[in-house]
Amino acid sequence: MNATMDTPDTRPHLWARGVAVDFTHDGVRNRVLHNIALDIPRGSFVSLIGPSGCGKSTLLKVLAGLLAPTEGEVRVADVEPGEAARQQRIGLVFQEATLMPWKNALDNVKLLMEIARRDLNNDQINERAMEMLTLVGLEKSANKLPSQLSGGMRQRVSIARALALDPEVLMMDEPFGALDAITREEMCEFLLEIWARTRKTIVLVTHSIEEAVFLSQEVHVMATNPARIIETLPIALPLPRCEATYALPDFGMTAGRLRALLKHGHGAGAAA
Ligand SMILES: Nc1ncnc2c1ncn2[C@@H]1O[C@H](COP(=O)(O)OP(=O)(O)OP(=O)(O)O)[C@@H](O)[C@H]1O
């Protein structure tokens, strides 16, 4: 079925059914992910949260086509994730910005385009890279090396680099994990602005309850041993969200509910 202007596409942008991942070490097979089912709507912002080591990054790798599941099926825009990745429909951002230290911000943003967009000439690549740096508020820092940028600025460059290929889905694994608390909050507000402007589907792995509640429309809560999704929590906080959002009674209540779910999923242990 094709969606038209009259019939909006309501199919999930990403979905997973019966996904399991086993890792074998010294001949011993260990089930890391168990029977994962997920539906992620197009244009939504969703988070995966769960205790350390429960398999969040492994699930993100499966969704990104970096790891084939042992069992189950995954689709990104109706194709297998590996194919979606080859078609440059998936952008990735990791905890470390992984920028080339000898290249300035502009050249780092150009890097993937130079490899993947042979249809664009140098001027076009330059123009698009500047556009992306402007989108992330770094147009004045285009000539700076990564060592001359703060951690938050480096992460903005890596987001610009991922967006330069115009992916449909942005997948982020603890992108602000290495930043201090205030920079982290600023980056969350910045990320929501980017999401509002680009309307990409964003999938975020995080340990932070506050980050998940502030950013997401839906939070998938994972439990451990083996990792599974124990609940999908809709976040009904109004958009746009800003510093005042943290003070809303609904914010505190939702964060409390998420904390309780994480504690439950973690057994007797503490939440994130
Ligand atoms: N390539 C691998 N080979 C064997 N075991 C692995 C591999 N990758 C991950 N694991 C194991 O799978 C489990 C889940 O790891 P994963 O990194 O997905 O968890 P996580 O929830 O993202 O953790 P954290 O929050 O600490 O980053 C861990 O026990 C980890 O040791």
The ligand as a MOL file (V3000), in Angstrom:
LIG
                    3D

  0  0  0     0  0            999 V3000
M  V30 BEGIN CTAB
M  V30 COUNTS 31 33 0 0 0
M  V30 BEGIN ATOM
M  V30 1 N 30.4480 -8.0390 20.4930 0
M  V30 2 C 30.0840 -8.5610 21.6580 0
M  V30 3 N 30.4670 -9.8050 22.0180 0
M  V30 4 C 30.0840 -10.3590 23.1810 0
M  V30 5 N 29.2960 -9.7350 24.0820 0
M  V30 6 C 28.8780 -8.4900 23.7850 0
M  V30 7 C 29.2480 -7.8370 22.5650 0
M  V30 8 N 28.6650 -6.6040 22.5440 0
M  V30 9 C 27.9850 -6.4880 23.7030 0
M  V30 10 N 28.1080 -7.6080 24.4400 0
M  V30 11 C 27.4740 -7.8710 25.7450 0
M  V30 12 O 26.0880 -7.6580 25.5680 0
M  V30 13 C 25.5330 -7.0420 26.7270 0
M  V30 14 C 24.8200 -5.7820 26.3200 0
M  V30 15 O 25.7770 -4.8110 25.9120 0
M  V30 16 P 25.3220 -3.3680 25.3930 0
M  V30 17 O 26.5680 -2.5820 25.1370 0
M  V30 18 O 24.3480 -3.5020 24.3090 0
M  V30 19 O 24.5610 -2.8020 26.6990 0
M  V30 20 P 24.1260 -1.3160 27.0410 0
M  V30 21 O 22.7950 -1.4190 27.6830 0
M  V30 22 O 24.2260 -0.4350 25.8480 0
M  V30 23 O 25.2320 -0.9310 28.1030 0
M  V30 24 P 25.7210 0.5010 28.6260 0
M  V30 25 O 24.4920 1.1980 29.0870 0
M  V30 26 O 26.6350 0.1650 29.7630 0
M  V30 27 O 26.3930 1.1890 27.4850 0
M  V30 28 C 26.6810 -6.8180 27.6800 0
M  V30 29 O 26.6810 -7.8810 28.6110 0
M  V30 30 C 27.8990 -6.8760 26.8070 0
M  V30 31 O 29.0090 -7.3470 27.5310 0
M  V30 END ATOM
M  V30 BEGIN BOND
M  V30 1 1 1 2
M  V30 2 1 2 3
M  V30 3 2 2 7
M  V30 4 2 3 4
M  V30 5 1 4 5
M  V30 6 2 5 6
M  V30 7 1 6 7
M  V30 8 1 6 10
M  V30 9 1 7 8
M  V30 10 2 8 9
M  V30 11 1 9 10
M  V30 12 1 10 11
M  V30 13 1 11 12
M  V30 14 1 11 30
M  V30 15 1 12 13
M  V30 16 1 13 14
M  V30 17 1 13 28
M  V30 18 1 14 15
M  V30 19 1 15 16
M  V30 20 2 16 17
M  V30 21 1 16 18
M  V30 22 1 16 19
M  V30 23 1 19 20
M  V30 24 2 20 21
M  V30 25 1 20 22
M  V30 26 1 20 23
M  V30 27 1 23 24
M  V30 28 2 24 25
M  V30 29 1 24 26
M  V30 30 1 24 27
M  V30 31 1 28 29
M  V30 32 1 28 30
M  V30 33 1 30 31
M  V30 END BOND
M  V30 END CTAB
M  END
